[in-house]
Amino acid sequence: MGAWHTQTIIYKHGHLSFKTIEYQMQDVGALGYNQRTVEVTYITPWFMITEEHDLTKKNSVPWFKIDKEVNELGIKYP
């Protein structure tokens, strides 16, 4: 299995610019792709901490929806 790649940055934290909620995919070869939604805290551009995130839970932290398409896997959509 390969590394996880960000496909979409869904939310950005209102106070901490280094925190985002991202939709990520992992290429598992012939079996397709694994998918997850995680809260990412960037320590440096090369080091980050991720934790699973449930988008259905309400949170008191101000998150701003940005829906920025990143497509690190380079998937071509029809």
C-alpha angles and dihedrals in degrees: 000000000000134000125288114263127201114240100171135010101217103179138012122207115253097223106020112056092193094064123083140160110231140185108224136186133199123205111229096179118236090003092067124230138329115220134203143163113222141174107236125202111192112213093173130348088267101038126059139161118225131192130178113265130201110212092198094066118091115232130194091219113101107247120179119211111232106155093202111181111223103162097190090174091057093230113176113222121205 
